[in-house]
Amino acid sequence: MFSPIPGSSADNVLRLTLRSRSSTTPEETRTTWRADQTALIICDMWDDHWCKSASRRVAELAGPMNEMVEQARQQGLFIIHAPSSTVNFYNDTPQRERARNAPHATPPVALSAAERWGTAWCWPDTTREADLPIDDTDMGCDCAQKCTIREAWTRQIATLRIDDRDAITDNGQETYNLLEARGIRNVILMGVHLNMCVLGRPFGIRQMVHLGKNVALVRDMTDTMYDPRREPGVTHFAGTDLVVKHVEQYWCPSILSSDITGRPPFRFKDAPRP
């Protein structure tokens, strides 16, 4: 039996502070979600990355993220690990079988069939969102000397524990099957990289919103691919904040990991102090 955590309770209820925005004005709303109707999806927290700076930030983020996942699991959230294009590493595991064997559910809208980087992809929706506020056309490596793009990843970073109750998939239909089989209405997303995969993957923010789920981003448990030498010429972490604001304005609200853990939010060691 676990002890109640500030911001949550032992009564199957998550107490969340959702931050959204109309234009540039942030608005916070306190709400409750049933834990047993909520999934936590971890996007592309790979064991390595072609960009050395991105790989270092994932390694730094992974420990605090694992602590949050452990707390979420104790509170009854369903955990889906989604390390895109590496799920074959887990082929013989019960977590992978759980995703493959979930009963088929027909989605209310067609799932994206476009392909990019080894999975289906949801491209920016010009009917509801403006252009991203950062220029990532160079793929966002912020190392002093640009890294060579390659497929460096083989699995999810080992820091993130995969429990017997979890599932593993990078497939949109499998993800929807898992959610529907459990009556899950709410989806919390975290991981990397926000301007690319967290938004665009077939289990990501755009797809989950189109499917009618209540979606929230964990804004302190994400990162972007952004080089400050590109527009708008702000720091890497300020660039991430701009993309968070974009998500809050056009797609879904955000929360802090504190809503789950009751602890101070995560901050990268190189990020400026508030």
C-alpha positions as CSV (number, residue, x, y, z in Angstrom):
1,M,0.0,0.0,0.0
2,F,1.4,3.4,-1.0
3,S,0.9,6.6,0.9
4,P,-1.2,9.4,-0.6
5,I,0.9,11.9,-2.6
6,P,0.4,15.6,-2.6
7,G,-1.6,16.6,-5.7
8,S,-3.2,13.1,-5.9
9,S,-5.0,10.8,-3.6
10,A,-5.6,7.2,-2.8
11,D,-9.2,7.4,-4.0
12,N,-8.4,6.7,-7.7
13,V,-8.5,10.4,-8.5
14,L,-5.8,12.6,-10.1
15,R,-5.9,16.2,-9.1
16,L,-4.3,18.2,-12.0
17,T,-3.6,21.8,-12.8
18,L,-4.1,22.1,-16.6
19,R,-2.4,25.1,-18.2
20,S,-3.7,26.2,-21.6
21,R,-3.6,29.6,-23.3
22,S,-5.7,31.8,-25.5
23,S,-3.2,33.5,-27.8
24,T,-0.4,34.4,-25.4
25,T,-2.3,34.5,-22.1
26,P,-1.9,31.4,-19.9
27,E,-4.9,30.0,-18.1
28,E,-4.8,27.4,-15.3
29,T,-7.7,25.1,-14.5
30,R,-7.9,22.6,-11.7
31,T,-9.6,19.4,-12.6
32,T,-9.8,15.7,-11.6
33,W,-9.2,12.7,-13.8
34,R,-9.9,9.1,-12.8
35,A,-6.5,7.3,-12.5
36,D,-8.0,4.1,-13.9
37,Q,-9.2,6.0,-17.0
38,T,-5.8,7.6,-17.6
39,A,-2.8,6.4,-19.6
40,L,0.8,7.8,-19.5
41,I,2.6,7.5,-22.9
42,I,6.4,7.8,-22.9
43,C,7.6,8.9,-26.4
44,D,11.0,8.1,-27.9
45,M,13.2,8.1,-24.8
46,W,15.9,6.1,-26.6
47,D,19.2,4.7,-25.4
48,D,21.1,7.0,-27.7
49,H,20.6,9.7,-30.3
50,W,22.5,10.9,-33.3
51,C,22.8,14.4,-31.6
52,K,25.2,14.2,-28.6
53,S,23.5,17.1,-26.8
54,A,20.0,15.5,-27.3
55,S,21.4,12.2,-25.9
56,R,22.8,13.9,-22.9
57,R,19.6,15.6,-22.1
58,V,17.6,12.4,-22.4
59,A,20.0,10.7,-20.0
60,E,19.5,13.6,-17.6
61,L,15.8,13.5,-17.9
62,A,15.4,9.7,-17.6
63,G,16.0,9.4,-13.9
64,P,13.4,12.0,-12.7
65,M,11.0,10.6,-15.4
66,N,11.4,7.1,-14.1
67,E,10.5,8.4,-10.6
68,M,7.4,10.0,-12.0
69,V,6.4,6.9,-13.9
70,E,6.8,4.8,-10.7
71,Q,4.5,7.1,-8.9
72,A,2.0,7.2,-11.7
73,R,1.9,3.4,-11.9
74,Q,1.3,3.2,-8.1
75,Q,-1.6,5.5,-8.5
76,G,-3.2,3.3,-11.1
77,L,-2.3,4.9,-14.4
78,F,-1.7,2.6,-17.4
79,I,1.9,3.0,-18.7
80,I,2.7,2.7,-22.4
81,H,6.3,2.8,-23.5
82,A,6.7,4.0,-27.1
83,P,10.3,3.9,-28.2
84,S,9.6,4.3,-31.9
85,S,11.1,2.0,-34.5
86,T,12.8,-0.1,-31.7
87,V,9.9,-2.2,-30.5
88,N,11.3,-5.3,-32.1
89,F,13.9,-5.3,-29.3
90,Y,11.0,-6.2,-27.0
91,N,9.3,-8.8,-29.3
92,D,9.5,-11.7,-26.8
93,T,8.2,-9.7,-23.8
94,P,4.7,-9.8,-22.3
95,Q,4.5,-6.0,-22.5
96,R,4.9,-6.2,-26.3
97,E,2.5,-9.1,-26.5
98,R,-0.1,-7.1,-24.5
99,A,-0.1,-4.4,-27.2
100,R,-0.2,-6.9,-30.1
101,N,-3.0,-8.9,-28.6
102,A,-5.3,-6.1,-27.5
103,P,-8.7,-6.6,-29.1
104,H,-9.3,-4.4,-32.2
105,A,-11.2,-1.2,-31.7
106,T,-12.5,0.9,-34.6
107,P,-11.3,4.5,-34.1
108,P,-13.8,7.4,-34.6
109,V,-11.6,9.0,-37.3
110,A,-9.1,7.5,-39.7
111,L,-5.6,7.1,-38.2
112,S,-2.8,8.8,-40.0
113,A,-1.4,6.7,-42.8
114,A,1.5,9.1,-43.7
115,E,4.9,7.6,-43.0
116,R,8.0,9.3,-41.5
117,W,10.9,7.9,-39.6
118,G,9.7,4.4,-39.3
119,T,6.1,4.9,-38.1
120,A,2.9,6.6,-39.2
121,W,3.0,10.4,-38.8
122,C,0.6,13.2,-38.1
123,W,1.9,16.3,-39.9
124,P,1.0,19.8,-38.8
125,D,-2.6,20.6,-39.2
126,T,-2.9,24.0,-40.8
127,T,-6.6,24.2,-40.1
128,R,-6.0,24.5,-36.4
129,E,-2.3,25.4,-35.7
130,A,0.1,28.1,-36.8
131,D,3.7,27.3,-37.8
132,L,6.0,26.1,-35.0
133,P,7.7,29.0,-33.2
134,I,11.2,27.6,-33.8
135,D,13.1,26.8,-37.0
136,D,14.0,23.1,-36.8
137,T,14.6,22.6,-40.5
138,D,18.2,21.7,-39.8
139,M,16.9,18.9,-37.5
140,G,17.8,20.9,-34.4
141,C,21.3,19.7,-33.3
142,D,22.7,22.3,-31.0
143,C,26.2,20.9,-30.6
144,A,29.1,23.3,-31.4
145,Q,29.9,21.0,-34.3
146,K,26.9,19.5,-36.0
147,C,26.5,15.8,-35.5
148,T,26.0,13.4,-38.4
149,I,22.4,12.2,-38.6
150,R,22.2,8.4,-38.2
151,E,19.9,5.8,-36.5
152,A,21.7,5.6,-33.2
153,W,18.9,4.1,-31.1
154,T,18.3,0.4,-30.4
155,R,15.9,0.4,-27.5
156,Q,14.4,2.6,-24.8
157,I,16.9,4.0,-22.3
158,A,17.4,1.4,-19.6
159,T,16.9,3.9,-16.8
160,L,13.1,3.7,-17.4
161,R,11.8,0.6,-15.8
162,I,9.3,-1.5,-17.7
163,D,6.8,-3.1,-15.3
164,D,4.9,-6.3,-15.9
165,R,1.7,-4.2,-16.0
166,D,2.9,-1.9,-18.8
167,A,2.6,-2.2,-22.6
168,I,5.1,-1.4,-25.4
169,T,4.1,-0.2,-28.9
170,D,4.8,2.5,-31.5
171,N,1.7,1.7,-33.5
172,G,-1.3,4.0,-33.6
173,Q,-3.9,1.2,-33.9
174,E,-2.3,-0.9,-31.2
175,T,-2.3,2.2,-28.9
176,Y,-6.0,2.8,-29.6
177,N,-6.8,-0.8,-29.0
178,L,-5.0,-0.7,-25.6
179,L,-6.8,2.5,-24.5
180,E,-10.3,1.3,-25.6
181,A,-9.9,-2.1,-23.9
182,R,-9.3,-0.4,-20.6
183,G,-11.9,2.4,-21.0
184,I,-9.2,5.0,-21.0
185,R,-10.4,8.5,-21.8
186,N,-7.4,10.6,-20.7
187,V,-3.9,10.5,-22.1
188,I,-0.8,12.1,-20.6
189,L,2.2,12.4,-22.9
190,M,5.9,13.0,-22.1
191,G,9.3,12.3,-23.7
192,V,11.1,13.7,-26.7
193,H,11.2,15.6,-28.9
194,L,8.2,17.9,-28.5
195,N,8.5,19.8,-31.8
196,M,8.7,16.5,-33.7
197,C,7.8,13.1,-32.3
198,V,5.7,14.0,-29.2
199,L,3.4,16.0,-31.5
200,G,3.6,13.8,-34.7
201,R,3.9,10.1,-33.8
202,P,0.9,7.9,-34.3
203,F,0.5,7.8,-30.5
204,G,1.3,11.5,-30.1
205,I,-0.6,14.6,-29.2
206,R,-2.1,15.4,-32.6
207,Q,-3.4,11.8,-33.1
208,M,-4.7,11.5,-29.5
209,V,-6.6,14.8,-29.8
210,H,-8.1,13.8,-33.2
211,L,-9.3,10.6,-31.5
212,G,-11.2,12.6,-29.0
213,K,-9.1,11.8,-25.9
214,N,-8.5,14.3,-23.1
215,V,-4.8,15.0,-23.6
216,A,-2.2,16.7,-21.5
217,L,1.5,17.3,-22.0
218,V,4.0,17.0,-19.1
219,R,5.8,20.2,-19.8
220,D,8.8,19.7,-17.5
221,M,9.3,16.1,-18.9
222,T,10.1,17.0,-22.5
223,D,12.7,18.5,-24.7
224,T,13.0,19.8,-28.3
225,M,15.4,19.5,-31.2
226,Y,16.3,23.2,-31.5
227,D,19.6,25.0,-32.3
228,P,19.8,28.6,-30.9
229,R,21.7,29.6,-34.0
230,R,18.3,29.3,-35.9
231,E,15.3,31.5,-35.6
232,P,14.0,33.0,-33.3
233,G,17.6,33.0,-31.8
234,V,16.7,32.2,-28.2
235,T,18.3,29.7,-25.9
236,H,17.6,26.0,-26.4
237,F,15.4,25.9,-23.3
238,A,13.6,29.1,-24.3
239,G,12.9,27.4,-27.6
240,T,11.4,24.4,-25.8
241,D,9.2,26.8,-23.8
242,L,7.9,28.4,-27.0
243,V,6.9,25.0,-28.4
244,V,5.2,24.1,-25.1
245,K,3.2,27.4,-25.5
246,H,2.3,26.4,-29.0
247,V,0.9,23.1,-27.8
248,E,-1.0,24.8,-25.0
249,Q,-2.6,27.2,-27.5
250,Y,-3.4,24.9,-30.4
251,W,-3.6,21.3,-29.1
252,C,-3.9,20.5,-25.4
253,P,-3.1,21.8,-21.9
254,S,0.0,20.9,-20.0
255,I,0.7,19.8,-16.5
256,L,3.8,19.5,-14.3
257,S,5.3,16.3,-13.0
258,S,4.5,17.8,-9.6
259,D,0.8,17.0,-10.2
260,I,1.8,13.3,-10.0
261,T,4.7,13.3,-7.7
262,G,4.1,16.2,-5.3
263,R,7.8,17.1,-5.7
264,P,9.4,20.2,-7.4
265,P,9.3,20.0,-11.2
266,F,12.3,18.8,-13.2
267,R,14.7,21.3,-14.6
268,F,17.7,20.6,-16.8
269,K,20.9,21.6,-15.0
270,D,21.9,24.0,-17.8
271,A,18.5,25.7,-18.0
272,P,18.4,29.2,-16.5
273,R,16.8,29.3,-13.0
274,P,13.4,31.0,-12.9
